[in-house]
Amino acid sequence: MKRPTLKDIAKEVGVSVATVSYVINGNEKQSISEETKDKIIQAANRLNYVPNLAARSLVKRKSGLVGVLILKHKQNKMPIFTNHNYKLLEKIEEYLATKGYHVLSSNISVEEPNLDIIKQRNLDGVLVFNVDNRIFYDISIKFTVPILLIDAVLDDILFHKINVDYLGYARKVSSEDKKVILIPHLNSEHLMDKIREDKRENEEVYFISSVDSVREVVKKHRDERFIVVSEELGVILSRFVEKDRISVICINNEDYLLDEEINKIEVDIENKAKLISDLLLRYIDKNYKYVQYTIIEAE
């Protein structure tokens, strides 16, 4: 079967081959409407167009590949953030595809990290999700390309960190009432410590790793208001607490899982994916200033 070409996509959409090339290769210097871009991407997907990454790398000195490492912890019986990372990764893949990049993802065990598969690939940049500092440096020495960390605290200017201000989102519910904040357990002990340090006197923060730990928190705070990070944790908590005492910070665009009585606060996962992707591309293109952290704040 003949491999689809740029000419095939151009014929399908009714535009020039040059226009298709500009869109597929993420050339931002050309003024092309979003409608035309969408038609070209849709046609490319429909025709199963696969760009020749080897040829492109000779021209651009880039492979067009981005590595994504997602850390998993066997001891965590409620790996909600790992599930969230897969949702976020899906959006990152979609966005980077419009910029001419492909994503190579790999699950890495916290207990036994194995990077042999991914480190053998010629990557332009790497994203690392939810990693503890003691493991991160073992990972970072395997790569010589830009590395960005998602959901991590690391006082090292060489590595850019991107975090959501979950406490800021929780305070959108109320700035005065006492509140109990439940966050899925993170791999990064440093990030959990930072969140604990930043909490206010009227806030109690718990990192949840099992349904039993939810029960224990509810016993301690029978009459308090609960604010929960993630729709999944909100569903679990609603088994033990009246729904009108629950607010959920929705991080997966899955608020349909929650009953109407539950208050919902949205974290825009698509904007988060775009922000992460754009930052990584700036580092790949060496178009950046050293900044320790980017914080996604509650609007």
C-alpha positions as CSV (number, residue, x, y, z in Angstrom):
1,M,0.0,0.0,0.0
2,K,1.4,3.4,-1.0
3,R,2.5,5.6,1.9
4,P,0.5,8.8,2.1
5,T,2.5,12.0,1.2
6,L,2.1,15.7,1.9
7,K,0.8,16.0,-1.7
8,D,-2.0,13.5,-0.8
9,I,-3.0,15.6,2.2
10,A,-2.9,18.8,0.2
11,K,-5.2,17.3,-2.5
12,E,-7.6,16.0,0.3
13,V,-7.9,19.5,1.9
14,G,-7.6,21.6,-1.3
15,V,-4.5,23.6,-0.3
16,S,-0.9,23.8,-1.5
17,V,1.7,21.2,-0.5
18,A,3.7,24.1,1.1
19,T,0.7,25.0,3.4
20,V,0.5,21.3,4.5
21,S,4.3,21.3,5.1
22,Y,4.1,24.5,7.2
23,V,1.3,22.9,9.4
24,I,2.8,19.4,9.8
25,N,6.2,20.9,10.6
26,G,4.8,23.4,13.1
27,N,6.1,26.5,11.2
28,E,4.7,29.4,13.2
29,K,6.1,32.1,10.8
30,Q,3.3,31.4,8.3
31,S,-0.1,32.9,8.8
32,I,-2.5,30.0,8.4
33,S,-6.1,30.0,9.9
34,E,-6.9,27.6,12.7
35,E,-9.7,26.1,10.6
36,T,-7.2,25.2,7.8
37,K,-4.8,23.8,10.4
38,D,-7.5,21.6,11.8
39,K,-8.5,20.3,8.4
40,I,-4.9,19.4,7.6
41,I,-4.4,17.6,10.9
42,Q,-7.7,15.7,10.5
43,A,-6.8,14.8,6.9
44,A,-3.3,13.6,8.0
45,N,-4.9,11.4,10.7
46,R,-7.5,10.1,8.3
47,L,-4.9,9.1,5.7
48,N,-2.6,7.7,8.4
49,Y,0.2,10.0,7.4
50,V,3.4,9.3,9.2
51,P,6.2,11.9,8.8
52,N,9.7,10.6,8.0
53,L,11.3,11.4,11.3
54,A,14.7,10.2,10.1
55,A,14.7,12.6,7.2
56,R,13.4,15.4,9.2
57,S,16.1,15.0,11.8
58,L,18.7,15.4,9.1
59,V,17.2,18.8,8.2
60,K,16.3,20.1,11.6
61,R,19.0,18.3,13.6
62,K,16.1,17.0,15.7
63,S,14.5,13.6,16.0
64,G,11.0,14.9,16.5
65,L,10.7,12.6,19.6
66,V,9.8,13.7,23.1
67,G,10.2,11.2,26.0
68,V,7.7,11.1,28.9
69,L,8.4,9.2,32.1
70,I,5.6,8.4,34.5
71,L,6.7,7.2,37.9
72,K,4.7,4.4,39.5
73,H,4.9,3.3,43.2
74,K,3.9,-0.3,43.9
75,Q,3.1,0.5,47.5
76,N,0.5,3.2,46.6
77,K,-2.8,1.4,46.6
78,M,-4.6,4.5,45.2
79,P,-2.4,5.8,42.3
80,I,-4.8,8.5,41.3
81,F,-2.1,10.9,40.2
82,T,-0.7,8.2,37.9
83,N,-4.1,8.0,36.3
84,H,-4.3,11.8,36.0
85,N,-0.9,11.8,34.3
86,Y,-2.2,9.5,31.6
87,K,-5.1,11.9,30.9
88,L,-2.7,14.8,30.8
89,L,-0.3,12.8,28.6
90,E,-3.1,12.3,26.1
91,K,-3.6,16.0,25.7
92,I,0.2,16.7,25.5
93,E,0.4,14.1,22.7
94,E,-2.4,15.8,20.8
95,Y,-0.8,19.2,21.1
96,L,2.7,18.2,20.3
97,A,1.5,16.3,17.2
98,T,0.3,19.7,15.9
99,K,3.9,20.9,16.3
100,G,5.4,18.0,14.5
101,Y,6.5,15.9,17.5
102,H,5.8,12.4,18.6
103,V,5.7,11.2,22.2
104,L,7.5,8.1,23.5
105,S,6.1,7.3,26.9
106,S,7.3,4.8,29.5
107,N,6.1,3.7,33.0
108,I,9.0,3.7,35.4
109,S,8.9,1.8,38.7
110,V,9.9,3.9,41.7
111,E,11.3,0.8,43.4
112,E,13.2,-0.5,40.3
113,P,13.6,2.2,37.7
114,N,14.6,0.9,34.3
115,L,15.4,3.4,31.6
116,D,17.1,1.1,29.1
117,I,14.3,1.3,26.4
118,I,13.7,5.0,26.4
119,K,17.3,6.2,26.9
120,Q,18.3,4.4,23.7
121,R,16.1,6.7,21.6
122,N,17.3,9.9,20.2
123,L,15.1,12.3,22.1
124,D,14.8,16.1,21.8
125,G,13.4,16.6,25.3
126,V,12.0,14.7,28.3
127,L,9.0,15.2,30.6
128,V,9.1,13.5,34.0
129,F,5.9,13.2,36.0
130,N,5.6,13.1,39.8
131,V,9.2,12.0,40.7
132,D,11.0,12.2,44.0
133,N,14.3,14.0,44.1
134,R,16.4,11.0,45.1
135,I,15.3,9.1,42.0
136,F,15.3,12.1,39.6
137,Y,19.0,12.7,39.7
138,D,19.5,9.0,38.8
139,I,17.2,9.6,35.8
140,S,18.6,13.0,34.7
141,I,22.2,11.7,34.2
142,K,20.9,9.3,31.5
143,F,19.9,12.2,29.3
144,T,21.7,15.2,27.7
145,V,18.5,16.9,26.5
146,P,16.2,19.4,28.3
147,I,14.2,17.8,31.1
148,L,11.1,19.4,32.6
149,L,9.5,18.1,35.9
150,I,5.7,17.9,36.5
151,D,4.5,17.9,40.1
152,A,7.9,18.1,41.8
153,V,10.0,20.4,44.1
154,L,13.6,20.6,43.3
155,D,15.9,23.6,44.1
156,D,18.0,23.2,41.0
157,I,17.9,25.9,38.3
158,L,18.9,23.5,35.6
159,F,15.5,21.9,35.7
160,H,12.2,23.7,35.2
161,K,9.3,22.5,37.4
162,I,5.6,22.9,36.7
163,N,3.1,22.6,39.6
164,V,-0.5,23.3,40.2
165,D,-1.3,25.5,43.2
166,Y,-3.8,23.1,44.7
167,L,-4.1,25.0,47.9
168,G,-4.9,28.1,45.9
169,Y,-7.7,26.2,44.2
170,A,-8.9,25.0,47.6
171,R,-9.1,28.6,48.9
172,K,-11.4,29.5,46.0
173,V,-14.1,27.6,47.9
174,S,-13.7,29.8,51.0
175,S,-10.9,31.8,52.5
176,E,-12.3,31.8,56.0
177,D,-14.0,28.5,56.9
178,K,-12.0,25.7,58.3
179,K,-11.4,23.1,55.6
180,V,-10.0,19.6,55.3
181,I,-8.0,19.1,52.0
182,L,-7.5,15.6,50.6
183,I,-4.8,15.2,48.0
184,P,-3.9,11.8,46.4
185,H,-0.5,10.6,47.6
186,L,2.4,11.9,45.5
187,N,5.8,10.2,44.7
188,S,7.5,13.5,45.5
189,E,8.0,13.7,49.3
190,H,9.5,17.2,48.7
191,L,6.3,18.4,47.1
192,M,4.1,17.0,49.8
193,D,6.3,18.7,52.4
194,K,6.1,22.0,50.5
195,I,2.3,21.8,50.5
196,R,2.2,21.0,54.2
197,E,4.4,24.0,54.9
198,D,2.2,26.3,52.8
199,K,-1.1,25.4,54.5
200,R,-2.8,28.0,56.7
201,E,-4.0,27.6,60.3
202,N,-7.6,26.9,59.2
203,E,-6.5,24.2,56.8
204,E,-5.8,20.5,57.4
205,V,-4.0,18.6,54.6
206,Y,-3.9,14.9,54.1
207,F,-2.3,12.8,51.4
208,I,-4.4,9.8,50.6
209,S,-3.1,6.4,49.5
210,S,-6.0,4.1,50.4
211,V,-9.7,4.0,51.1
212,D,-8.9,3.2,54.7
213,S,-7.0,6.5,55.0
214,V,-10.1,8.3,53.7
215,R,-12.1,6.6,56.5
216,E,-9.6,7.7,59.1
217,V,-9.7,11.3,58.0
218,V,-13.5,11.4,58.0
219,K,-13.6,10.0,61.6
220,K,-11.4,12.9,62.7
221,H,-13.4,15.6,60.9
222,R,-17.0,14.5,61.1
223,D,-18.5,18.0,60.8
224,E,-15.9,19.7,58.6
225,R,-16.0,20.8,55.0
226,F,-13.9,18.7,52.7
227,I,-12.0,19.8,49.6
228,V,-10.7,17.0,47.4
229,V,-8.2,16.9,44.6
230,S,-9.4,14.6,41.7
231,E,-12.8,13.4,40.7
232,E,-12.0,9.8,41.7
233,L,-11.1,10.7,45.2
234,G,-14.3,12.8,45.3
235,V,-16.4,9.8,44.4
236,I,-14.8,7.7,47.2
237,L,-15.3,10.5,49.8
238,S,-19.0,10.8,48.9
239,R,-19.5,7.3,50.2
240,F,-18.7,8.6,53.7
241,V,-19.6,12.3,53.8
242,E,-22.7,14.3,52.8
243,K,-22.3,15.5,49.3
244,D,-23.1,19.1,50.1
245,R,-20.0,19.2,52.4
246,I,-17.7,18.2,49.5
247,S,-15.9,20.3,46.9
248,V,-13.8,18.7,44.2
249,I,-10.9,20.2,42.3
250,C,-11.5,18.4,39.0
251,I,-8.1,17.6,37.3
252,N,-9.2,15.1,34.7
253,N,-12.2,16.9,32.9
254,E,-14.4,14.1,34.4
255,D,-16.8,16.1,36.6
256,Y,-19.6,14.0,35.1
257,L,-18.6,11.3,37.7
258,L,-19.7,13.5,40.5
259,D,-23.3,14.1,41.8
260,E,-24.9,17.5,41.2
261,E,-24.8,18.3,45.0
262,I,-21.0,18.3,45.0
263,N,-19.3,21.6,44.4
264,K,-16.8,21.5,41.5
265,I,-13.7,23.5,40.6
266,E,-12.1,23.0,37.3
267,V,-8.4,22.7,36.5
268,D,-8.2,23.2,32.7
269,I,-6.2,20.1,31.6
270,E,-6.0,21.2,28.0
271,N,-4.4,24.6,29.0
272,K,-2.1,22.7,31.4
273,A,-1.0,20.4,28.6
274,K,-0.4,23.3,26.2
275,L,1.6,25.2,28.9
276,I,3.8,22.2,29.6
277,S,4.3,21.5,25.9
278,D,5.1,25.0,24.9
279,L,7.7,25.3,27.7
280,L,9.4,22.1,26.6
281,L,9.5,23.2,23.0
282,R,11.1,26.5,24.1
283,Y,13.8,24.6,25.9
284,I,14.3,22.3,22.9
285,D,14.7,25.4,20.7
286,K,17.0,27.0,23.3
287,N,14.6,29.9,23.5
288,Y,14.2,30.3,27.3
289,K,15.3,32.0,30.5
290,Y,16.3,30.1,33.6
291,V,13.2,30.0,35.7
292,Q,12.9,27.6,38.6
293,Y,9.1,27.1,38.7
294,T,6.0,27.7,36.7
295,I,2.9,27.6,39.0
296,I,-0.6,27.0,37.5
297,E,-2.7,29.2,39.7
298,A,-6.4,29.2,40.4
299,E,-8.2,31.9,38.3
